[in-house]
């Protein structure tokens, strides 16, 4: 990210599925496929993917939407 911010002429290609998202939920499911389905996932499933936002309010909202997609009851330790 640092290199991108320091080189405004650099172009980054986004996956074509990102451009087809019409809602935040579509974006979340595009980045974190099958988040709302119970299945086995690789250990790095969540940590190897990122949705970036410039505003903390948006980050909080996206996190809430993503957490609400998980199946089952929440467990708080």
Secondary structure, 3 states (H helix, E strand, C coil): CHHHHCCCCCCCCCCHHHHCCCCHHHHHHHHCCCCCCCCCCCCCCCCCCCCCCCCHHHHHHHHHHHHHHCCCCCCCC
